[in-house]
Amino acid sequence: MAASKSLPLGCILRPATPEDLRAIRKLVFQAKLDPTQLRWENFSVIEFPDKVIACGQLRQFSGCQELGSLVVDKSWRDRGLGSYLVQHLVKEAIGPVYVECMGWLVEFYEQLGFVKISWSELPKPLKIKFFLGQLGSKVFPLKVTILQAKPSKPRTS
């Protein structure tokens, strides 16, 4: 995984609280992402100074996790917040991490150490979850790609 950048001065990364759900929903709606399954308990947020400016979540499935709802407020983009948040979530994961995305986001995740995988490599719980996205990509001219975070290599002393 690429080297982790630091957060801009004044930004704080922290677990979400129930009070953050409104701000998380607002970011997700503005980004036109799937507004379902937004459980604050799964989210980490970045705030500056008391405003949530980025969010992302790890959804739990049997034997794996899905990275989702990754959004950075438009006025804060291109400062490394999304990369920082992805790296944090992957480090926090307790199992393999997968993401389903479209377009230029594939390159974004690849730069962070994710690799494309085939449908057959996807764990069964995520095949069920990602089925609609795959179906939509066959009906509409959308290219949906599934990626998996490469496991970090253990450190040697």
PyRosetta script that sets phi, psi and omega in degrees:
from pyrosetta import init, pose_from_sequence

init()
pose = pose_from_sequence("MAASKSLPLGCILRPATPEDLRAIRKLVFQAKLDPTQLRWENFSVIEFPDKVIACGQLRQFSGCQELGSLVVDKSWRDRGLGSYLVQHLVKEAIGPVYVECMGWLVEFYEQLGFVKISWSELPKPLKIKFFLGQLGSKVFPLKVTILQAKPSKPRTS")
pose.set_psi(1, 144.1)
pose.set_omega(1, -177.6)
pose.set_phi(2, -60.6)
pose.set_psi(2, 154.4)
pose.set_omega(2, 179.8)
pose.set_phi(3, -59.7)
pose.set_psi(3, 140.0)
pose.set_omega(3, -177.8)
pose.set_phi(4, -79.9)
pose.set_psi(4, 127.9)
pose.set_omega(4, 174.4)
pose.set_phi(5, -83.9)
pose.set_psi(5, 164.0)
pose.set_omega(5, 176.6)
pose.set_phi(6, -89.4)
pose.set_psi(6, 161.7)
pose.set_omega(6, 178.0)
pose.set_phi(7, -75.6)
pose.set_psi(7, 150.9)
pose.set_omega(7, 174.4)
pose.set_phi(8, -59.0)
pose.set_psi(8, 150.8)
pose.set_omega(8, -179.0)
pose.set_phi(9, -53.2)
pose.set_psi(9, 130.4)
pose.set_omega(9, 178.4)
pose.set_phi(10, 93.4)
pose.set_psi(10, -12.3)
pose.set_omega(10, 179.2)
pose.set_phi(11, -86.0)
pose.set_psi(11, 143.6)
pose.set_omega(11, -179.7)
pose.set_phi(12, -128.8)
pose.set_psi(12, 130.3)
pose.set_omega(12, 173.3)
pose.set_phi(13, -95.6)
pose.set_psi(13, 131.5)
pose.set_omega(13, -179.5)
pose.set_phi(14, -156.5)
pose.set_psi(14, 162.8)
pose.set_omega(14, 173.4)
pose.set_phi(15, -66.7)
pose.set_psi(15, 146.9)
pose.set_omega(15, 178.1)
pose.set_phi(16, -69.9)
pose.set_psi(16, 156.7)
pose.set_omega(16, 174.8)
pose.set_phi(17, -120.9)
pose.set_psi(17, 166.8)
pose.set_omega(17, 178.1)
pose.set_phi(18, -55.4)
pose.set_psi(18, -32.3)
pose.set_omega(18, -179.7)
pose.set_phi(19, -67.3)
pose.set_psi(19, -17.1)
pose.set_omega(19, -179.0)
pose.set_phi(20, -84.0)
pose.set_psi(20, -12.6)
pose.set_omega(20, -172.6)
pose.set_phi(21, -58.4)
pose.set_psi(21, -39.7)
pose.set_omega(21, 179.3)
pose.set_phi(22, -61.3)
pose.set_psi(22, -46.2)
pose.set_omega(22, 179.6)
pose.set_phi(23, -66.0)
pose.set_psi(23, -38.3)
pose.set_omega(23, 177.9)
pose.set_phi(24, -62.7)
pose.set_psi(24, -48.0)
pose.set_omega(24, 178.8)
pose.set_phi(25, -58.0)
pose.set_psi(25, -43.0)
pose.set_omega(25, -179.4)
pose.set_phi(26, -61.0)
pose.set_psi(26, -47.0)
pose.set_omega(26, 178.6)
pose.set_phi(27, -60.9)
pose.set_psi(27, -43.9)
pose.set_omega(27, -178.5)
pose.set_phi(28, -64.6)
pose.set_psi(28, -43.9)
pose.set_omega(28, 178.6)
pose.set_phi(29, -64.4)
pose.set_psi(29, -43.3)
pose.set_omega(29, 179.3)
pose.set_phi(30, -61.2)
pose.set_psi(30, -32.8)
pose.set_omega(30, -179.7)
pose.set_phi(31, -86.0)
pose.set_psi(31, -1.9)
pose.set_omega(31, -179.5)
pose.set_phi(32, 58.9)
pose.set_psi(32, 39.9)
pose.set_omega(32, 176.5)
pose.set_phi(33, -95.1)
pose.set_psi(33, 168.8)
pose.set_omega(33, 178.7)
pose.set_phi(34, -60.8)
pose.set_psi(34, 115.5)
pose.set_omega(34, -177.4)
pose.set_phi(35, -85.4)
pose.set_psi(35, 5.5)
pose.set_omega(35, 178.7)
pose.set_phi(36, -88.9)
pose.set_psi(36, 162.9)
pose.set_omega(36, 176.5)
pose.set_phi(37, 59.8)
pose.set_psi(37, 39.5)
pose.set_omega(37, 177.6)
pose.set_phi(38, -96.9)
pose.set_psi(38, 85.5)
pose.set_omega(38, 178.9)
pose.set_phi(39, -100.1)
pose.set_psi(39, 116.0)
pose.set_omega(39, -175.1)
pose.set_phi(40, -54.1)
pose.set_psi(40, -29.7)
pose.set_omega(40, -177.8)
pose.set_phi(41, -63.3)
pose.set_psi(41, -22.7)
pose.set_omega(41, -178.3)
pose.set_phi(42, -89.6)
pose.set_psi(42, -8.1)
pose.set_omega(42, -171.0)
pose.set_phi(43, -95.9)
pose.set_psi(43, 149.5)
pose.set_omega(43, 162.0)
pose.set_phi(44, -116.4)
pose.set_psi(44, 147.1)
pose.set_omega(44, -179.3)
pose.set_phi(45, -130.3)
pose.set_psi(45, 157.4)
pose.set_omega(45, 170.2)
pose.set_phi(46, -116.3)
pose.set_psi(46, 130.1)
pose.set_omega(46, 179.8)
pose.set_phi(47, -122.8)
pose.set_psi(47, 155.6)
pose.set_omega(47, 176.3)
pose.set_phi(48, -153.9)
pose.set_psi(48, 127.0)
pose.set_omega(48, -44.4)
pose.set_phi(49, -67.6)
pose.set_psi(49, -36.3)
pose.set_omega(49, 176.9)
pose.set_phi(50, -127.5)
pose.set_psi(50, 24.2)
pose.set_omega(50, -179.3)
pose.set_phi(51, -122.3)
pose.set_psi(51, 131.7)
pose.set_omega(51, 177.0)
pose.set_phi(52, -71.3)
pose.set_psi(52, 121.1)
pose.set_omega(52, -177.7)
pose.set_phi(53, -114.7)
pose.set_psi(53, -6.9)
pose.set_omega(53, 177.3)
pose.set_phi(54, -158.8)
pose.set_psi(54, 150.8)
pose.set_omega(54, 178.5)
pose.set_phi(55, -152.4)
pose.set_psi(55, 159.6)
pose.set_omega(55, 175.7)
pose.set_phi(56, -166.0)
pose.set_psi(56, 153.8)
pose.set_omega(56, -178.2)
pose.set_phi(57, -135.1)
pose.set_psi(57, 157.5)
pose.set_omega(57, 171.3)
pose.set_phi(58, -114.1)
pose.set_psi(58, 111.2)
pose.set_omega(58, 176.7)
pose.set_phi(59, -86.7)
pose.set_psi(59, 136.7)
pose.set_omega(59, -177.0)
pose.set_phi(60, -88.6)
pose.set_psi(60, 131.7)
pose.set_omega(60, 172.3)
pose.set_phi(61, -132.2)
pose.set_psi(61, 166.9)
pose.set_omega(61, -179.6)
pose.set_phi(62, -64.2)
pose.set_psi(62, 111.0)
pose.set_omega(62, 176.3)
pose.set_phi(63, 79.7)
pose.set_psi(63, 4.1)
pose.set_omega(63, -179.7)
pose.set_phi(64, -160.7)
pose.set_psi(64, 173.8)
pose.set_omega(64, 178.2)
pose.set_phi(65, -137.0)
pose.set_psi(65, 152.0)
pose.set_omega(65, 177.0)
pose.set_phi(66, -113.8)
pose.set_psi(66, 129.7)
pose.set_omega(66, 173.6)
pose.set_phi(67, -84.1)
pose.set_psi(67, 128.2)
pose.set_omega(67, -177.9)
pose.set_phi(68, -152.2)
pose.set_psi(68, 172.6)
pose.set_omega(68, 175.2)
pose.set_phi(69, 54.0)
pose.set_psi(69, 36.8)
pose.set_omega(69, 179.3)
pose.set_phi(70, -82.4)
pose.set_psi(70, 115.5)
pose.set_omega(70, -177.8)
pose.set_phi(71, -140.6)
pose.set_psi(71, 137.6)
pose.set_omega(71, 171.0)
pose.set_phi(72, -119.1)
pose.set_psi(72, 130.8)
pose.set_omega(72, 177.6)
pose.set_phi(73, -51.5)
pose.set_psi(73, 138.3)
pose.set_omega(73, -175.8)
pose.set_phi(74, -51.6)
pose.set_psi(74, -40.0)
pose.set_omega(74, -177.1)
pose.set_phi(75, -73.0)
pose.set_psi(75, -7.3)
pose.set_omega(75, -179.0)
pose.set_phi(76, -114.3)
pose.set_psi(76, 6.3)
pose.set_omega(76, -177.1)
pose.set_phi(77, -72.5)
pose.set_psi(77, 162.5)
pose.set_omega(77, 179.5)
pose.set_phi(78, 65.0)
pose.set_psi(78, 30.7)
pose.set_omega(78, 176.1)
pose.set_phi(79, -123.8)
pose.set_psi(79, 8.4)
pose.set_omega(79, 177.0)
pose.set_phi(80, 87.9)
pose.set_psi(80, 4.8)
pose.set_omega(80, -177.5)
pose.set_phi(81, -65.7)
pose.set_psi(81, -43.0)
pose.set_omega(81, 179.4)
pose.set_phi(82, -62.2)
pose.set_psi(82, -45.1)
pose.set_omega(82, 178.5)
pose.set_phi(83, -62.0)
pose.set_psi(83, -44.3)
pose.set_omega(83, -179.5)
pose.set_phi(84, -60.8)
pose.set_psi(84, -44.1)
pose.set_omega(84, -178.6)
pose.set_phi(85, -66.8)
pose.set_psi(85, -42.0)
pose.set_omega(85, 177.5)
pose.set_phi(86, -61.3)
pose.set_psi(86, -47.3)
pose.set_omega(86, -179.5)
pose.set_phi(87, -60.5)
pose.set_psi(87, -40.6)
pose.set_omega(87, 177.8)
pose.set_phi(88, -62.7)
pose.set_psi(88, -48.1)
pose.set_omega(88, -178.0)
pose.set_phi(89, -63.4)
pose.set_psi(89, -40.3)
pose.set_omega(89, 178.6)
pose.set_phi(90, -64.3)
pose.set_psi(90, -39.3)
pose.set_omega(90, 177.6)
pose.set_phi(91, -65.9)
pose.set_psi(91, -33.4)
pose.set_omega(91, -179.2)
pose.set_phi(92, -77.9)
pose.set_psi(92, -17.7)
pose.set_omega(92, -174.3)
pose.set_phi(93, -62.3)
pose.set_psi(93, 147.5)
pose.set_omega(93, 178.9)
pose.set_phi(94, -107.5)
pose.set_psi(94, 7.5)
pose.set_omega(94, 178.4)
pose.set_phi(95, -160.5)
pose.set_psi(95, -176.8)
pose.set_omega(95, 177.8)
pose.set_phi(96, -57.4)
pose.set_psi(96, 142.5)
pose.set_omega(96, -177.8)
pose.set_phi(97, -114.3)
pose.set_psi(97, 131.8)
pose.set_omega(97, -179.7)
pose.set_phi(98, -124.9)
pose.set_psi(98, 154.5)
pose.set_omega(98, 175.5)
pose.set_phi(99, -142.2)
pose.set_psi(99, 143.3)
pose.set_omega(99, 175.4)
pose.set_phi(100, -112.6)
pose.set_psi(100, 125.0)
pose.set_omega(100, -176.8)
pose.set_phi(101, -148.3)
pose.set_psi(101, 173.2)
pose.set_omega(101, -179.4)
pose.set_phi(102, -127.9)
pose.set_psi(102, 161.6)
pose.set_omega(102, 169.3)
pose.set_phi(103, 56.2)
pose.set_psi(103, -138.2)
pose.set_omega(103, -174.3)
pose.set_phi(104, -64.0)
pose.set_psi(104, -16.9)
pose.set_omega(104, -179.9)
pose.set_phi(105, -64.2)
pose.set_psi(105, -24.1)
pose.set_omega(105, 177.7)
pose.set_phi(106, -59.6)
pose.set_psi(106, -47.3)
pose.set_omega(106, 179.7)
pose.set_phi(107, -63.8)
pose.set_psi(107, -39.7)
pose.set_omega(107, 177.6)
pose.set_phi(108, -56.1)
pose.set_psi(108, -50.1)
pose.set_omega(108, -178.9)
pose.set_phi(109, -69.8)
pose.set_psi(109, -36.0)
pose.set_omega(109, 177.5)
pose.set_phi(110, -62.2)
pose.set_psi(110, -38.2)
pose.set_omega(110, 178.1)
pose.set_phi(111, -65.5)
pose.set_psi(111, -19.4)
pose.set_omega(111, 179.0)
pose.set_phi(112, -98.1)
pose.set_psi(112, 10.9)
pose.set_omega(112, 174.2)
pose.set_phi(113, 96.8)
pose.set_psi(113, 8.0)
pose.set_omega(113, 176.2)
pose.set_phi(114, -83.0)
pose.set_psi(114, 151.3)
pose.set_omega(114, 177.6)
pose.set_phi(115, -126.4)
pose.set_psi(115, 144.9)
pose.set_omega(115, 177.4)
pose.set_phi(116, -67.1)
pose.set_psi(116, 141.9)
pose.set_omega(116, 175.5)
pose.set_phi(117, -130.1)
pose.set_psi(117, 160.7)
pose.set_omega(117, 178.3)
pose.set_phi(118, -87.6)
pose.set_psi(118, 163.4)
pose.set_omega(118, 178.3)
pose.set_phi(119, -55.3)
pose.set_psi(119, -39.4)
pose.set_omega(119, -177.1)
pose.set_phi(120, -66.4)
pose.set_psi(120, -23.2)
pose.set_omega(120, 179.9)
pose.set_phi(121, -83.6)
pose.set_psi(121, -11.0)
pose.set_omega(121, -176.2)
pose.set_phi(122, -75.3)
pose.set_psi(122, 135.1)
pose.set_omega(122, 176.7)
pose.set_phi(123, -61.6)
pose.set_psi(123, 148.3)
pose.set_omega(123, -175.3)
pose.set_phi(124, -53.3)
pose.set_psi(124, -43.5)
pose.set_omega(124, -179.4)
pose.set_phi(125, -59.5)
pose.set_psi(125, -32.9)
pose.set_omega(125, 179.7)
pose.set_phi(126, -82.4)
pose.set_psi(126, -24.8)
pose.set_omega(126, 174.1)
pose.set_phi(127, -60.7)
pose.set_psi(127, -41.0)
pose.set_omega(127, 178.0)
pose.set_phi(128, -65.1)
pose.set_psi(128, -46.6)
pose.set_omega(128, -178.4)
pose.set_phi(129, -64.4)
pose.set_psi(129, -43.8)
pose.set_omega(129, -175.0)
pose.set_phi(130, -85.8)
pose.set_psi(130, -2.7)
pose.set_omega(130, -176.2)
pose.set_phi(131, -55.6)
pose.set_psi(131, -45.3)
pose.set_omega(131, -177.8)
pose.set_phi(132, -63.6)
pose.set_psi(132, -39.2)
pose.set_omega(132, 177.0)
pose.set_phi(133, -62.9)
pose.set_psi(133, -40.9)
pose.set_omega(133, 178.8)
pose.set_phi(134, -68.0)
pose.set_psi(134, -39.4)
pose.set_omega(134, 177.8)
pose.set_phi(135, -64.2)
pose.set_psi(135, -44.7)
pose.set_omega(135, 178.5)
pose.set_phi(136, -60.3)
pose.set_psi(136, -35.4)
pose.set_omega(136, -179.5)
pose.set_phi(137, -70.2)
pose.set_psi(137, -19.8)
pose.set_omega(137, 176.8)
pose.set_phi(138, -86.8)
pose.set_psi(138, -29.0)
pose.set_omega(138, -178.5)
pose.set_phi(139, -87.1)
pose.set_psi(139, -41.4)
pose.set_omega(139, -178.3)
pose.set_phi(140, -109.0)
pose.set_psi(140, 158.6)
pose.set_omega(140, -179.7)
pose.set_phi(141, -77.4)
pose.set_psi(141, 58.1)
pose.set_omega(141, 178.7)
pose.set_phi(142, -113.8)
pose.set_psi(142, 135.7)
pose.set_omega(142, 176.6)
pose.set_phi(143, -101.1)
pose.set_psi(143, 106.2)
pose.set_omega(143, 179.1)
pose.set_phi(144, -100.4)
pose.set_psi(144, 129.3)
pose.set_omega(144, -178.2)
pose.set_phi(145, -119.8)
pose.set_psi(145, 140.7)
pose.set_omega(145, 176.3)
pose.set_phi(146, -109.1)
pose.set_psi(146, 131.7)
pose.set_omega(146, -179.9)
pose.set_phi(147, -128.5)
pose.set_psi(147, 156.1)
pose.set_omega(147, 176.3)
pose.set_phi(148, -125.5)
pose.set_psi(148, 139.2)
pose.set_omega(148, 175.6)
pose.set_phi(149, -69.9)
pose.set_psi(149, 131.3)
pose.set_omega(149, 175.1)
pose.set_phi(150, -69.4)
pose.set_psi(150, 135.2)
pose.set_omega(150, 176.9)
pose.set_phi(151, -62.0)
pose.set_psi(151, 140.9)
pose.set_omega(151, 177.2)
pose.set_phi(152, -68.7)
pose.set_psi(152, 143.7)
pose.set_omega(152, 176.6)
pose.set_phi(153, -76.0)
pose.set_psi(153, 136.5)
pose.set_omega(153, 178.3)
pose.set_phi(154, -64.2)
pose.set_psi(154, 143.8)
pose.set_omega(154, 178.5)
pose.set_phi(155, -74.2)
pose.set_psi(155, 142.2)
pose.set_omega(155, 175.1)
pose.set_phi(156, -110.5)
pose.set_psi(156, 143.4)
pose.set_omega(156, -178.5)
pose.set_phi(157, -90.3)
pose.dump_pdb("model.pdb")
